């Protein structure tokens, strides 16, 4: 996995290959100053580093079933196994009570 500094090096090379870069200032086009290039490099490097470190979390969160569905799957697995019903008696009883009080139509 790349460090933030490695991403800074990578992005710096990419930005250097794209120079000169310009921004609009009213009706005129002005080349970026060193501080602008540095800001862009640091922002992009930070984004890449964050994606590397946290992208898997975002991907997982969007792929997991809803919490209610996960709990229902867990309940049915426990409900189908007498040993699990004993081991997770409090959990099973609490969810079973909700299901009994609110039966499926």
RODO-2510 file (C-alpha; in nm, 4 decimals, decimal comma):
residues 105
     n   res          X          Y          Z
     1     x     0,0000     0,0000     0,0000
     2     x     0,1219     0,3433    -0,0860
     3     x     0,1997     0,6077     0,1726
     4     x     0,0655     0,9601     0,1515
     5     x     0,4130     1,0744     0,0495
     6     x     0,4160     0,8223    -0,2364
     7     x     0,0823     0,9552    -0,3557
     8     x     0,2217     1,3097    -0,3374
     9     x     0,5129     1,1979    -0,5589
    10     x     0,2739     1,0283    -0,8040
    11     x     0,0372     1,3248    -0,8257
    12     x     0,3266     1,5701    -0,8542
    13     x     0,4498     1,3836    -1,1613
    14     x     0,1001     1,3879    -1,3105
    15     x     0,0590     1,7610    -1,2478
    16     x     0,4065     1,8376    -1,3822
    17     x     0,3147     1,6622    -1,7069
    18     x     0,0010     1,8792    -1,7366
    19     x     0,1694     2,2148    -1,6776
    20     x     0,0944     2,4867    -1,7474
    21     x    -0,2492     2,4792    -1,5880
    22     x    -0,4811     2,7772    -1,5855
    23     x    -0,7794     2,9089    -1,3944
    24     x    -1,0357     3,1702    -1,4828
    25     x    -1,0065     3,5026    -1,3059
    26     x    -1,2980     3,7053    -1,4296
    27     x    -1,2573     3,7247    -1,8068
    28     x    -0,8892     3,6396    -1,8086
    29     x    -0,7046     3,3095    -1,7928
    30     x    -0,4309     3,3019    -1,5284
    31     x    -0,1683     3,0323    -1,4832
    32     x    -0,1665     2,8609    -1,1461
    33     x     0,0871     2,9841    -0,8981
    34     x     0,3135     2,7471    -0,7053
    35     x     0,0751     2,7535    -0,4085
    36     x    -0,2138     2,6516    -0,6383
    37     x    -0,0170     2,3578    -0,7784
    38     x     0,0828     2,2533    -0,4271
    39     x    -0,2790     2,2719    -0,3070
    40     x    -0,4005     2,0574    -0,5980
    41     x    -0,1246     1,8023    -0,5429
    42     x    -0,1957     1,7728    -0,1719
    43     x    -0,5738     1,7520    -0,2202
    44     x    -0,5501     1,4817    -0,4878
    45     x    -0,2870     1,2849    -0,2958
    46     x    -0,5033     1,2992     0,0180
    47     x    -0,8069     1,1786    -0,1806
    48     x    -0,6111     0,8853    -0,3262
    49     x    -0,4719     0,7934     0,0143
    50     x    -0,8195     0,8122     0,1726
    51     x    -0,9636     0,5927    -0,1033
    52     x    -0,6877     0,3391    -0,0507
    53     x    -0,7414     0,3336     0,3242
    54     x    -1,1222     0,3552     0,3297
    55     x    -1,2564     0,2588    -0,0116
    56     x    -1,3207    -0,0970     0,0995
    57     x    -1,5482     0,0294     0,3764
    58     x    -1,7611     0,2269     0,1337
    59     x    -1,7786    -0,0680    -0,1061
    60     x    -1,8805    -0,3075     0,1705
    61     x    -2,1407    -0,0752     0,3164
    62     x    -2,3143    -0,0439    -0,0181
    63     x    -2,3105    -0,4216    -0,0725
    64     x    -2,4299    -0,5423     0,2683
    65     x    -2,7980    -0,6173     0,3112
    66     x    -2,9854    -0,3743     0,5359
    67     x    -2,9297    -0,4312     0,9088
    68     x    -3,2862    -0,5550     0,9494
    69     x    -3,2300    -0,8164     0,6801
    70     x    -2,9008    -0,9212     0,8417
    71     x    -3,0734    -0,9651     1,1773
    72     x    -3,3525    -1,1645     1,0145
    73     x    -3,0972    -1,3936     0,8473
    74     x    -2,9218    -1,4407     1,1813
    75     x    -3,2507    -1,5078     1,3601
    76     x    -3,3529    -1,7758     1,1087
    77     x    -3,0126    -1,9437     1,1335
    78     x    -3,0396    -1,9543     1,5126
    79     x    -3,4065    -2,0595     1,5009
    80     x    -3,3179    -2,3589     1,2834
    81     x    -3,0548    -2,4924     1,5274
    82     x    -3,1416    -2,6006     1,8830
    83     x    -2,7825    -2,5586     2,0033
    84     x    -2,7701    -2,2021     1,8724
    85     x    -3,1100    -2,1310     2,0255
    86     x    -2,9621    -2,2245     2,3628
    87     x    -2,6345    -2,0374     2,3110
    88     x    -2,8121    -1,7219     2,1927
    89     x    -3,1287    -1,7581     2,3969
    90     x    -3,1670    -1,3900     2,4905
    91     x    -3,1152    -1,2726     2,1328
    92     x    -3,3453    -1,5402     1,9915
    93     x    -3,6176    -1,4749     2,2486
    94     x    -3,6110    -1,0988     2,1944
    95     x    -3,6420    -1,1269     1,8150
    96     x    -3,8964    -1,4095     1,8373
    97     x    -4,1132    -1,1916     2,0632
    98     x    -4,1076    -0,9110     1,8038
    99     x    -4,1941    -1,1572     1,5269
   100     x    -4,4745    -1,3137     1,7337
   101     x    -4,6153    -0,9717     1,8230
   102     x    -4,6030    -0,8622     1,4580
   103     x    -4,6832    -1,1664     1,2424
   104     x    -4,6292    -1,1635     0,8701
   105     x    -4,9615    -1,1245     0,6867
***
